[in-house]
Amino acid sequence: MTFVTRGIDGVIEEIDWREVETAREILEGRVEAVSYSVTAAWEGLSTAAQEQALDRQEVVLEILTGYARGHAALARDGEPFWPFDPKDQHSLRFRLAQMSKRLEQEYSLDRARHRETENSRTRSKRLGPHSPNTLRNWCAAYTRSVNGGVFALIDGRRNRQHSVYESLEPEVRRIADQQVSRLDGSTSDLNIDELYRRTILALRSEGLTDLAVPEKTLRSYLSHSKKKVGRTTRSQRTNHLRGSSSLSSFPALRPGQVVAIDVTRADNLVWDQWSQKVVSVEIITALDVASRVVLAVRVVPRSADSHTAGLLLYDVLRPFAMAIEPDEVHDWRWVGVPETVGLLPDAVSEAESISRTGAPLIGDHEIPAVLPESIRADHGSIFTSAHFRNLCERFQINLLLSRGKKPTDNAFVERWHETLQRGLQQVHGHKGRNVSQRGSDVGKLRVVDDEPVFLGDGPLLTARELELHLREFIAVDYHRSWHQGLTLVDREVSAQDAQLRMTPLESFDAMLAATGRLHVLQRPDLIYDLLPIVWGTIGHAGVEFNNLTYDGRGLDEFRNVPKGFFRDGDRAAPFFRDPHDVSRVWFRHPDSDQIIEVPWRKAYQLEAPMTDAMLAEASRRVRQRGGNRVLKAGSAQKEILDQLNDVGDLERLRRNPEMSDWSESSLIASRMRTARTKFDHAEAQALMDRATEPVKLFDAGATSEDTSASDDLSSYFDEVWPDYDESET
């Protein structure tokens, strides 16, 4: 069986059925034609290769048909020319010879080619002279039944694919790939010389010494392979993670479904007024994945701990508002306490619309609250600690931990850290991502008249001031700006207006309208539900934790309770303990449900922040010296005289770097944590003191007279933190 075909040149040809391609499909009794997509192969060629192939096709078609475009219907002016007119019936040999002469003449008269040659430019891409045999080969290749056509006229040197490294043996490429694959960001970068050396050694270790290894080709292959994995360790880590990252976004459909939490180093230096030093801090953020709303942010000392993560969750559960006035920007204030909080301890507040389309900059800006269904965090110790896990279990929150060394699992909050750069660069002290981006005067100061004068771009912010700035940036800038990750498509409108650009707050409201109102538990003493619980027996001298005794009048009625009163088996009672301020504990009255503060009996002796860090360090040093019995009157002076030879030894002892490091860094961080936790507890106490009043506390539209809570909160910050009355206006 044969098939009769007619080509574009009008030539009729018979094809044996065995040379016909297998049909792809039969539809309703008709054979679906075999076709191949040539677009990808053609577009993969360079412009010069495409032009060269089309020029050759015109030559071939004119030789075979008399027309450069292959058909009389597409004839150019004057076509067909002699001797290619089919009516002349000249032999193919004669036509090939005449075409060769024409190409040679055109090539010699090409003035543009001559100018390029005179100016020593690149070689001309125009069609040059070719022999009749070359033209015959073109015609034969073009008319082949298989793999013919214009693709057969492409210069093989321009159409080489994956043939550059064919001279390398497969085993050589395999070992070279193994060496390059180790560059995944976890190891330091290696240059081509070292990769080449390791490849040769690996070949020898496997006994492949008889293989030919062209050095230049192998180095080129290593360079090409390294370019694919990344030129820097950061790009290598990113490319390595792509193999395990997802190909679609997480299907978060409602606010609070997933809240992403992460900590990043602040790329700004801050000023610590207590130590008069420049320090670094960290930023911990909670981001709602569905709407991209920043629910909470805190600036904390290095390094954040599990209790700090718990306090961030405390902020996530509370709705806030920020007041913007023409001459002042206030801090976030809690607006979640309803009027009946005194009568209904478990009252709830319901989230309202917060985006306010077209709302002016001056006024109130709301930050919503959610009760997370899940929290996405990495494997940091603060998120895997028993305390944070207990909080998630207490509030029935699923803790979704990212895979190890896979930051792309928490990509949304990682992307927020990039956006955060825009806010950090707006204030003084920006130090960049690394030392290569840092100015020479950043963080430097000189003392003039006993006052520090900052060099560089200006005075540094304190940690509290930086947090206030970030909160302003979130409420005023980020929440009101179009977020590219929230773009939707409306199919019911014209294509020009189909793309819906949404801000995070607008997205939150749109999802809220679809999923219903969010009920978030709100109580003025909510902070104590997020503190660690410790159990202690209340005696006549109070209750003791870590060798510290706490006592107060609120414990009088519980000093002689029977066993099983609070829990089975003993007389211990539950207390709330804040690791950032162990100068007091709190006790919830089992009948009235009120929070009772129980101070440390010797709290009046405190001159520095009393934290777990200081208590642990003091205990460690006592154990190192052998306990309390070793310390006697005059023992310190006797040890100095026995062990030190001269005054120089004593001076070196006083310059103990371990003591210096601990006193500088740990005490600064402890003081910052203590100041912040005192502020949080004072805020909660002020709310509890006013909870029984029949007014709506801290309404978003309240005035400073309505929201005054306490007159002495600023004392916790030593003139660094703002006055609470001012922050609540």
CORJORA-V25451 format. One record per residue. PSI is psi as a letter, one per 30 degrees, with the letter a starting at -180 (999 if undefined). D_CENTER is the distance of its C-alpha to the mean C-alpha in whole Angstrom. Layout:
psi->(PSI | PSI)
d_center->(D_CENTER | D_CENTER)
This chain:
psi->(k | l | k | k | l | k | l | f | g | g | k | k | k | k | k | k | f | f | f | k | l | k | k | e | l | j | j | h | f | k | k | k | k | k | l | k | j | f | e | e | e | e | f | f | l | l | e | e | e | e | e | e | e | e | e | e | e | e | e | e | e | e | e | e | f | f | k | f | g | f | k | e | f | g | k | l | k | f | k | k | l | k | g | g | k | f | f | f | h | l | l | e | e | e | e | e | e | e | e | e | e | e | e | e | e | e | e | f | g | j | e | e | e | e | e | e | e | e | g | h | a | l | k | k | g | l | k | a | k | k | l | e | e | e | e | e | e | e | e | e | e | e | g | k | f | k | h | a | a | f | f | f | g | k | k | f | f | f | g | k | k | g | g | e | g | f | f | k | k | e | e | e | e | e | e | e | e | e | e | e | f | f | i | g | f | f | l | l | l | k | l | e | e | e | e | e | e | e | e | e | e | e | e | e | f | g | g | h | f | f | k | k | j | j | e | e | e | e | e | e | e | e | e | e | e | e | e | e | f | k | f | l | e | e | e | e | e | e | e | e | f | f | f | g | l | l | g | l | l | k | i | k | f | l | k | f | e | k | k | k | k | l | k | l | k | k | h | k | k | l | k | j | f | e | f | h | l | k | l | k | l | l | k | k | k | k | k | j | e | e | f | g | k | j | f | k | k | k | j | l | l | k | l | k | l | e | e | e | e | e | e | e | e | e | e | e | f | k | k | l | k | k | k | k | l | e | g | k | k | l | l | k | k | k | g | g | j | l | e | g | f | f | e | j | f | g | l | l | k | k | k | l | k | f | e | i | k | g | k | l | e | k | a | k | k | k | j | l | l | l | j | k | e | l | k | k | l | a | g | l | f | f | f | g | l | e | e | e | e | e | e | e | e | e | g | h | k | k | j | j | k | l | l | k | h | i | f | f | f | h | e | e | f | e | e | e | e | e | e | f | e | e | e | e | f | f | l | l | g | k | f | l | e | l | f | f | g | k | l | f | g | k | f | k | l | l | k | j | h | g | k | k | k | k | a | b | f | a | k | l | l | l | e | e | e | e | e | e | e | e | e | e | e | e | e | e | d | e | f | g | l | k | j | f | f | g | k | l | k | j | f | f | l | l | e | e | g | e | j | j | k | k | l | e | e | e | e | e | e | e | e | e | f | e | f | l | k | k | j | k | k | k | k | f | g | f | e | f | f | g | l | k | k | k | k | k | k | j | a | f | g | b | k | k | k | h | g | k | k | k | l | l | f | f | f | e | f | g | f | h | l | l | k | g | e | e | l | k | f | a | g | k | l | k | k | k | k | j | f | f | i | g | f | l | l | k | k | k | k | f | e | f | g | l | k | k | k | j | l | k | f | h | f | f | f | k | f | l | k | j | l | e | e | e | e | e | e | e | e | e | e | e | e | e | f | g | a | f | f | e | j | l | k | f | e | e | e | e | e | e | e | e | f | k | e | a | e | e | e | e | e | e | e | f | h | j | e | e | e | e | e | e | e | e | e | e | e | e | e | e | e | e | e | e | e | e | e | e | e | e | e | e | e | e | e | e | e | e | e | g | f | f | k | h | l | j | k | h | l | f | g | l | l | f | e | f | g | k | e | k | f | g | f | f | f | f | g | h | g | e | k | l | k | e | e | e | f | g | 999)
d_center->(65 | 64 | 62 | 63 | 61 | 61 | 58 | 57 | 60 | 63 | 63 | 64 | 63 | 64 | 61 | 62 | 60 | 59 | 57 | 55 | 51 | 51 | 50 | 47 | 48 | 51 | 51 | 54 | 56 | 55 | 53 | 49 | 49 | 48 | 45 | 42 | 40 | 40 | 38 | 35 | 37 | 39 | 36 | 35 | 37 | 38 | 40 | 42 | 43 | 43 | 46 | 48 | 48 | 49 | 51 | 53 | 53 | 55 | 57 | 58 | 58 | 61 | 63 | 63 | 63 | 64 | 61 | 58 | 56 | 58 | 60 | 63 | 61 | 58 | 61 | 61 | 64 | 66 | 65 | 66 | 68 | 70 | 70 | 67 | 69 | 70 | 73 | 74 | 74 | 73 | 72 | 68 | 69 | 71 | 68 | 65 | 68 | 68 | 64 | 64 | 66 | 64 | 61 | 62 | 64 | 61 | 59 | 62 | 62 | 58 | 58 | 54 | 54 | 57 | 55 | 52 | 54 | 56 | 52 | 51 | 48 | 46 | 49 | 50 | 48 | 51 | 53 | 56 | 59 | 59 | 62 | 64 | 63 | 59 | 60 | 61 | 58 | 56 | 58 | 59 | 55 | 54 | 57 | 56 | 55 | 52 | 49 | 51 | 51 | 49 | 46 | 49 | 50 | 46 | 47 | 46 | 44 | 42 | 41 | 40 | 37 | 36 | 39 | 38 | 38 | 40 | 42 | 40 | 41 | 39 | 39 | 38 | 35 | 34 | 34 | 32 | 29 | 29 | 29 | 26 | 24 | 24 | 21 | 18 | 16 | 18 | 21 | 22 | 23 | 26 | 28 | 31 | 34 | 32 | 31 | 35 | 36 | 34 | 35 | 39 | 39 | 37 | 40 | 43 | 42 | 42 | 45 | 44 | 46 | 48 | 46 | 46 | 43 | 43 | 41 | 40 | 39 | 37 | 35 | 34 | 33 | 30 | 29 | 28 | 27 | 25 | 23 | 22 | 20 | 19 | 20 | 18 | 17 | 13 | 14 | 16 | 13 | 11 | 15 | 16 | 13 | 14 | 17 | 16 | 13 | 15 | 16 | 16 | 14 | 15 | 18 | 17 | 21 | 21 | 20 | 20 | 19 | 16 | 14 | 11 | 11 | 9 | 11 | 10 | 13 | 14 | 15 | 18 | 21 | 23 | 27 | 28 | 32 | 33 | 33 | 33 | 30 | 27 | 24 | 20 | 18 | 15 | 13 | 13 | 12 | 13 | 12 | 14 | 13 | 16 | 16 | 13 | 15 | 14 | 17 | 17 | 16 | 18 | 18 | 19 | 21 | 20 | 19 | 18 | 21 | 21 | 23 | 21 | 18 | 22 | 22 | 19 | 20 | 23 | 22 | 20 | 24 | 25 | 25 | 25 | 27 | 27 | 30 | 30 | 33 | 35 | 35 | 32 | 29 | 29 | 27 | 25 | 28 | 29 | 31 | 31 | 34 | 37 | 40 | 42 | 40 | 43 | 44 | 42 | 39 | 37 | 37 | 34 | 32 | 31 | 28 | 30 | 29 | 26 | 26 | 29 | 29 | 30 | 30 | 31 | 29 | 32 | 32 | 30 | 26 | 25 | 22 | 23 | 23 | 22 | 23 | 21 | 22 | 19 | 16 | 13 | 12 | 12 | 15 | 15 | 19 | 19 | 17 | 20 | 23 | 26 | 26 | 22 | 24 | 27 | 25 | 23 | 27 | 29 | 27 | 27 | 23 | 21 | 19 | 17 | 15 | 13 | 15 | 15 | 13 | 11 | 7 | 7 | 9 | 7 | 5 | 6 | 5 | 2 | 4 | 6 | 6 | 7 | 9 | 11 | 12 | 14 | 16 | 16 | 18 | 20 | 22 | 24 | 23 | 19 | 19 | 16 | 14 | 17 | 21 | 21 | 20 | 22 | 25 | 28 | 29 | 26 | 27 | 30 | 33 | 37 | 39 | 42 | 45 | 43 | 40 | 36 | 36 | 32 | 32 | 29 | 28 | 29 | 29 | 26 | 25 | 26 | 23 | 24 | 25 | 21 | 20 | 23 | 21 | 18 | 19 | 21 | 19 | 17 | 20 | 22 | 19 | 16 | 18 | 21 | 19 | 19 | 15 | 15 | 14 | 17 | 19 | 22 | 25 | 29 | 31 | 34 | 34 | 35 | 32 | 32 | 31 | 29 | 25 | 25 | 22 | 21 | 19 | 17 | 21 | 23 | 21 | 21 | 25 | 25 | 24 | 26 | 29 | 29 | 28 | 30 | 30 | 28 | 30 | 28 | 30 | 31 | 34 | 34 | 34 | 31 | 29 | 32 | 31 | 27 | 29 | 30 | 34 | 36 | 40 | 43 | 47 | 48 | 51 | 54 | 52 | 49 | 46 | 44 | 41 | 40 | 43 | 43 | 45 | 44 | 47 | 48 | 50 | 48 | 49 | 52 | 53 | 51 | 52 | 55 | 53 | 54 | 52 | 50 | 49 | 46 | 45 | 47 | 49 | 49 | 49 | 45 | 44 | 40 | 38 | 35 | 34 | 31 | 30 | 29 | 33 | 35 | 38 | 39 | 38 | 38 | 40 | 41 | 44 | 45 | 47 | 46 | 42 | 42 | 40 | 42 | 41 | 43 | 42 | 43 | 47 | 46 | 43 | 45 | 45 | 41 | 41 | 37 | 34 | 35 | 32 | 32 | 31 | 34 | 36 | 35 | 36 | 39 | 40 | 39 | 41 | 44 | 44 | 43 | 47 | 48 | 48 | 50 | 54 | 53 | 53 | 56 | 58 | 58 | 56 | 53 | 56 | 58 | 55 | 54 | 58 | 58 | 55 | 54 | 57 | 56 | 54 | 52 | 51 | 50 | 48 | 46 | 45 | 44 | 42 | 40 | 36 | 35 | 37 | 35 | 32 | 32 | 34 | 31 | 28 | 29 | 31 | 29 | 26 | 29 | 30 | 27 | 26 | 30 | 30 | 27 | 29 | 32 | 31 | 29 | 32 | 35 | 33 | 33 | 37 | 38 | 37 | 39 | 42 | 42 | 41 | 44 | 45 | 46 | 43 | 39 | 37 | 35 | 35 | 33 | 36 | 37 | 39 | 39 | 42 | 41 | 38 | 39 | 39 | 39 | 41 | 40 | 36 | 36 | 38 | 35 | 33 | 36 | 35 | 31 | 30 | 32 | 35 | 34 | 37 | 35 | 31 | 33 | 35)
